[in-house]
Amino acid sequence: MAYIVSIAQMRAIETEADRKGVSFERMMDRAGEAVFSRTVIRRGPVEKKRVVILCGSGNNGGDGLVAAEHFARAGASVRVFLAAPRKENDPRWRAAADAGAVVENAEKEPGLNALLQSLDNADILVDAILGTGTKLPLKAPVAGILAAIKARWERSDRRPFLVAVDCPSGVDCDTGQAAPQTLPADLTVTLGAAKTGLLAFPGAEYVGSLMVADIGLPGDLSSLRVPGPLLADRDLVRSWLRPRPRDSHKGTFGRVIIIGGSSNYPGAPMLAGMGAYRSGAGLVTMAVPNPVYPAAIPLLPEATWIVLPEDFGVIGSDAADVLLPEVEQAQALVIGPGIGREKSTAAFLKVFLQDEQGKKTPIGFGIPEKHNVEQKRLLPPMVVDADALRMLSELENWPALLPSGCILTPHPGEMSALTGLSIEEIQKDRSGVALRFAKQWNAVVILKGSFTVVAAPDGRCGIEPFATPALARAGTGDVLAGTIGGLLAQGVESWQAAVLGAYLHGRAGELAASDAGAPDSVLAGDVARCLAKSIAELRGGILFY
């Protein structure tokens, strides 16, 4: 698992590791190797690729030199440019040179010009100039080198794939502040643990995809077990995917019912249904009002259907009578995509949830009240999304109505409606707010947005490593809700389903942007389709980009 730490905490972790027998030199060797291997995972074999590595004078530069050796031994053409002097007897410099890397000085001309010319044809650039100890503003010569590269790229339609070692040079790893000369990375391989500043804007804008690399830290470090959120990276979530036995059938993977839709939002529940099926559910049942049903069938022919009573195109107040008998046969529910906020739908939601708490029902006609029996209907784990959240906030004592294992998926505006806090208050302390109300409501809270937060009532908290504009599109939240519902149906525990679902969804957004060529053109349906690639990455370790 990957912790999220401050600079001071990371220094304490490394110092304790060194004391326990994992030397700083060994950690540097592991770091450089990890930068190489993660780059290969993302970009494929590097044989005959042109690789440029920018190295500083400190440990970050040492990591870069170790990576240079690995790239050279793998058959890449490697040129290392020193942005600051290093000792010529540096063993890592010697090892890189012996492996075939060419090491040059880039502090001033003619080395700077040679660097710029090399970048014109480079396939990969590794930024290993400055590490977590960066203090702003940047000083010469580093500021000038980065500014020269940035200016050249602004005049060009081509640039290499940029890998940042630990952090992009120029980002403050505590605050997230960034120097104007900072180069935007495509991939940041952060070492040992994630740093808080990599998940804070504006610095996060320069991080690209974030991967945490193992540098050999012992698992029993007291300094490593810091309180606070975990980074929901692939190493944390991959084991939560359910196996797919060859002798399985659709019942093996559960049934999820998607409840939603209205005449104004007929497509939303379909997107949720796509997410549920793509995340592995065995059967998806769509519970939609009658006007939505005929048009929706061609959009998701794999689904089964519950046609709900309607009131002028929305779910009617008496729909619970139709739906509740079906719920007993489901392993998960998703309620809210496209549901709207009409009075009749709000009345349905109230009846549907209050049945969870039990209601007194006469046994036969004319039985006195004292002979009534308590009839309690237990709902399966449920995802509450979209307008269902706003209607929920209007019900008296609504947290008491939630079934066990409930997951709420608010964006900051919906979180504001649920909590009474302003959006500004929520955004200032996203993980703190999510944790506080997850405990208060006894429900898992997914606070959506850049670096989505997933908090559980028992204090577990994960932060997703994704901040992509590809997901800034109507309908992507519906896909997320369905994805999580599909995982719940397969028996994944609620917090794990929420963290895993948000991870698969975020990575699918990145993959959809890659397929489309730009995040501008990604549609919610593209994200749903790319869930298959996202799952394949976790199952087989094969990354697509």
N, C-alpha and C positions, 0 to 999 in steps of 0.2 A: 504494500500500500504506500501511497505517496503523501507525505505530510506537506503542509504549507507553512513555511517558516520565515522569520525575519533574518536579516543579515547576521545579527548577533547570535541568534539561535543556531544558524548554520555553522558559524565559527566554533561555537561550543560543541556541536555535533562532531565536526572534523577533529577538534582537539581531543575529545574523548575517544574517538576511533583510533587516533594515533597512539594514545596511551594504552589502548587495549590490543595493540599489535598490528593494526592496519595503518601503515605509514602514509605520510602525505605523498611520498613518491609512488606508492602502490595506488593510492586514490587517483593520482594524476594519470597513471598508466591506464587505469580502468576508464577514466573520463575520456581520454583521447580515443580509446578503442570504441567506446559507446558512441561518440560523435560519428566515427566512421560507419559503424554498423547501422545506426539509425538512418544515416543518409542513404545507405544502400537499400534499406527497407523501403524508404520512400521513393528513391529515384532509380532503383535497379542496379545492375552490375556497373562498375565504374571503369572497367578495363577500356583503355584508349580514350577515356574522358579527360578533358582538360580541367584541372582543379587548381584554384588559386586559394592560398591560405594566408590570411593577414594575422600576424602574431604581435602581441605586446611583450613587455619586459617581465611581466609577472607570471603567476600560476596559470592564468587563462592562456597566455601565450605558450606555456609549457604543454597544456592540453592540446593546443593546436599543432604543435610540433609532433606530439605522439600520433595525432590523427594523420598528419602528413606522411609519417612512416607507413601507416596502414594503407593509406590511399596508394602510395607508391608501390608497395609490395603487391597490391591488387591489380597493378598494371595501368594505373592512371598516370598521366603526365602532370606532375605536381611542381608548382612554383610557390615558394614561401617568401613572403615579403615581410620584413621586420619593420613595424611602426615605431619601435623604440629599441635601443641597443640591448643585446644579450651577450653574455660571455661566450667567447668562441669555443671554450672548452666545455660548454653546456652539453652533457651527454645526449640529451634529446635532439639537439641540433645535429650532433654527429650521427646519431641513429637515423634521422630523417635523410641526411645527405647520403649516408651509406646505402640507404634503400633506393636512392635515385632522385630524391627531391632536390631541386635547385633552390638554394637559400640566398636571398638578396636583401639589400637595405632599401627601404622606401621612405625614409625620413625626408629626403630632399632629392633634387634632380641629380643624376638622371634616373635614379631608382623610382621616383614617383611617376615619371612618364612611362617607364617600363611597366609599372603596375597597371596604369590606366590602359595601356595597349593590350596587356594580357587579359584584362577583364572584357575587352571587346569580343574576344573569342572563347572565353571561359564557359564551361558548362555548369560548374559549381564554384561558389565562393564561400569559404568558411571564415566567419568573423570571430577571431580569437584574440582581439586586442585588449578589451577591458572586461573585467568580471564583476562580481557583486559588490566590490568595494568602490565602485565609481562615485566620484563626487563631481557635481555640476557647479559651474559650467566646465565644459571640456577645454583642455589647454593644448597648445602646440606641442608636438607636431600632429597629435592624433586628430584634433579638430580640423586641421587643414587637409589631412589625408581623406577623412570621411567626407568633408565638404567637396573636395575635388571629385570623388567618386560620384557623389549625389548629383553634382552639376553635370557630369558627363552622361549619366543615365537619363537626366531630364531632356537631353538632346538626342537620345537614341530610342529606338523602338525595340531594343533587345537588351536583356540583362540576364546574368546567370542565376541559377537557383541558389538562394542565400541561406546558409545554415549558421545560426548564432550559437556559440558555445557558452552555456550557462545563461546568458542574457545578451540581447543586442547591445553592442557598445554604445553607451550614452544613456541607458535607462537606469534610473535609480531603483534598485531592487527592493527598497522598503516603501517608497512613496508612489512609485509609478510615474514620476516626472521623467521627462525625456529631453535630451539636448536636441536642438534643431538639426544638427548634423547626423543624427542617428539614422542608420540604414535600416529599412524595413525588411525583416527576415521572412522567409517562407516557412522555415522550421526553426524552432528554438529547442535545443537539447539541454535542458536544465539538469544539474548534477546533484544527485542524492536526495533532493527534496525540491518542491516548487517554492519559489520566492513570492512573497506577498505582492511586490511591485509588478510582477509579470501578469497579475490578474486585476490590475487597476489602470484605468485610463488617466493620461494619454499614452503611457508606456505600453499598455497592452496592444495598442494599434500597431506596434512594431514587432510583435512577437511571432505572428503567423501561427502555425500549428505548434502546440506545446507538447513535448514528450519529456518525461522524467527518466533519467538514466541511472541505473544501479552502479555505484562506484565502490561496492564492496563493504558498505557500512555494516558492522555487526548488528544483529537484530535485537540485542539486549541493551542497547545504549539508552541510558536514562534520559539523556538530553534529546533523544529523537522522539520520545513519547510526549510531545507537547500537546496541551489541550487546544482544541480548535478543529476546524473543518479539515477533511481530507480532500485531496485532489482526486476526482473521479476519473482516473486514467484507465487505459486498457488493462493494465496489470491488476487493478482492483476489480473490474467488472467482468472480466472474461469468464471466470469460473461460475458466474451466476446464470449463464445461458444453460437451459435445460438440454440434456442429451436427446438425440433423435434416434431411438432404437429402430432397427430395420423391421422389426415385427410390430411396430406401433400402428395405431389407427387414429381416426380423428378424435375419438374420445380420449385418447392418451393426452392430448394437448389442450383439452378443455373447451368450454363454450363461453363466449363473451357476448353480452347483449349491449348494443349501442342504442341509447335512447335519446332522440333529438329530432331535429329537422322541423321546418315550417315552410310555408309558401315563399317567404322572403329569403330563406337560407336552406334550399333543398340539398345543396352539395356538401355541406359541412359534415353530416353524419356519414356520407359516403367516403370522405377522406379519412374519417376515424375508422371506418370499417376496413379500408385499405391498410391503414397502419396496424390494425389488429391482426389481419391475415398475414401481412408481411413480417410481423414479429413472431409468428409461429403458432397462433391459435388454431385449434382444430376446426372450430365452427364459429362463425360470426353470424349473429342474428340481429337484424336491423328492426328496431321498434320505432316506426315513424307514423305521422298522421296520414290519413287517407289521401289527401291531394299530392303528397310527395311520392307515394308508393309507385304509381305507374311510370313516372319519369325516372325513378331511381333504379329500377330493376336492371336496365342495360348497363348502368355504371358499375354495378357490382353483382354480376350474375352468380357468383359463388356463394352469396349470402342466402340465408333463410329470412323470413319476414314475419313481423307481427304488425298488423295494420291497426293503428290506434284510433279511437274516436277523436274527431276534430271539431274545432270551433272556429269557423272562418279561416281555415288554413293553418291553424296551430293545434298543438296537442290539447284535447279537451279535458275538463275537470274530472270526468268519470273514466279516464284512461287507465287509472290504477286498477280498476276491476278487471280489465283485460290483461294487463301486464303482470300483476303479482303472481298468478298461477304459473307463469312461465319462468319467473325468477328462481323458483326452487330447483330448476334444472340447469342453472347457469353457475359457472365458477367465478365469474367476474361481471361487473357492470361498468359502463361508461355513460354518464348522463350529462347532457349539456350542449354538445355540438349542434349549432343551428337551431336551438330550441326556442329562442325568443324570450320575451318577458311579458307576454300578455296575461291578463288576470286569470283566465281559465287554466293556463299552463302553470301559473304559480299555485293555483288551487290543487292541481294534480300533484305537484311536487310535495306540497304539504301533506296530502293524504298518503302519498307513496312513502315518505320518510317516517311519518308518525306510525305507520303500520309496523315499523321496526321496533317501536317501543311497546307494542301490544295494545289491543283495544278490547273492551268487554263486548262480547257478542252473545246474544241470547241463544240458548239451545232449544230451538223450537218455538212455536208461537205461544205467547202468553206466559212464559216462564218469568217469575218475579226476578227483580234486579238482583236480589241477594244470591240467586242461583246462577248468575252469569259466570262464565269461566274466562280466565285470562288467556287470550289467544295471541301468542307472540310469534311473529314471522321474522326470521333472521335473514337479512340480506347478505349476499356474498360481498367480498371486498369490492369497493366501488371507487371509480375516478369521477370527481365532480369538476366540470370544466365550463368555461365560457359563461353564458348568461345564467346558467344554473347556479353559479357562484353568487351572482348579484341577487337572484331571487332567494337564495339561501340566507344571505345577510339580512333579509327582511323578515325572516321567521323568528319568533320569540324563542330564546334559549336554543338556537339551532345546533350548537355543538353536541348537545345531548341527543339529537336526532340521528347523528352519523353512525353508520354501522362500524363494526370492528374492522381495522385495516383500511380505513378510508383514506383516499389521497385527494388533496385539493391542489389545483393547478393554476393559481392566479398569476397574471402579469401585474406589474406595480399598481395599475389603476384599479384592478379588481381586489388586490390586497388592501388598498386604501378603503374600499367599500366595506370589506370584511372587518377591518381593524379600527377604522376611524382615524388612522394616522394619515398624514399628508404623504404624497408620493415622494417629496423631498426627504422626509424623515425615513421612509422605507429605504430609499436608494443610498442613504448615507451609511446604513448598517444592515445590509441585506441579509447576511448570515445571522446576525444577532436577532433581527426581527423575525426571520423565519423560524429560528429555534424557539424563541419565546412563545410564539403563537402555536407552533406544533405541539408544544407541551400543554399549553392552555386549552387547546381544542382536542387534544388526544387524537391527532390525525397527522399524517405525513403532509408536509407543505412543500410544494415545488414553486419557488418564486422564480418565474421565468424572466428571461432577458439575457444580456451578455453575461457569460459565466453563471448560468442558472444554478441556483442554490436548492438543495434537497435536504430538508430537515425532518427528523423523526421525533416523536414525543419522548423517547428515551435518551435524547441528546446526541444521537448520531447526526453528522452533517457532512454532506459532500458538495463540492463545487465542481461543476462541469468545465472542462478546458476549452470551451468553444465560445467564440464571439464572431459570428459571421453574418454579414448582411444578407446572405442567401436565405436566412430564416425570417427576414423582415418582410413577410408576405402573408396576406390573408390565407387562412386555411392550414398553415403549418402547425398551429397549436392544436387543431383537430387531429392531425396526423400523430402528434405527440400523445394526446389523450388515448387514441386507439392503440398506439404502440404499447403503452403501459398496460392498458386493459388486456391486450393479448398476452403479455408476460404474466399478469395476475392469473389469467385463466390457466396458464401452464403450471401454476403452483409456486411461482416466485414470490417470496415474502415482500410485503408492501414497500418498505424502504428500498430494498434491493431492486424491486421492479421499477420503482421511480428513478433511481440513480442509473440503472442499466438502460431503461427506456430513453431517458434524456441523453445519455451518452450515444446510443445508437442513432437517435434523431439528430443530434448535433453533428456527428460525423457524416451522416447521410446528407446533411445540408452542405458540408464542404465538398463531398463527392459530387453532388448534383451541380454545384457551381463549376467544378472541374469539367464535368461532362458538357455543360452548357457553354463553357468558355468564359463566362463572367457571372457573378452573383446576381446581376441585374435581371437576368432572364429566367431565374429559377422559379418554378411554380410549386405549389404544395404537392401536387401529384408527382413531380420529379423527386421530391424528398422521399415520398412513400416508396417509390420504385427503387431508390438507392439504399433503402434499408437492407436489401439483400446483400449488397456489397459491404455495408457496414458490419453485418453479421458475419459474413465470410472472413473479414479481417480478424475478428475475434476468434472464430473457430479454428482457422488455419494459420493465423499469423501472416497471411498474405495481405499486403497493403496495396491499395489502388490509389493513384493520384493523377 
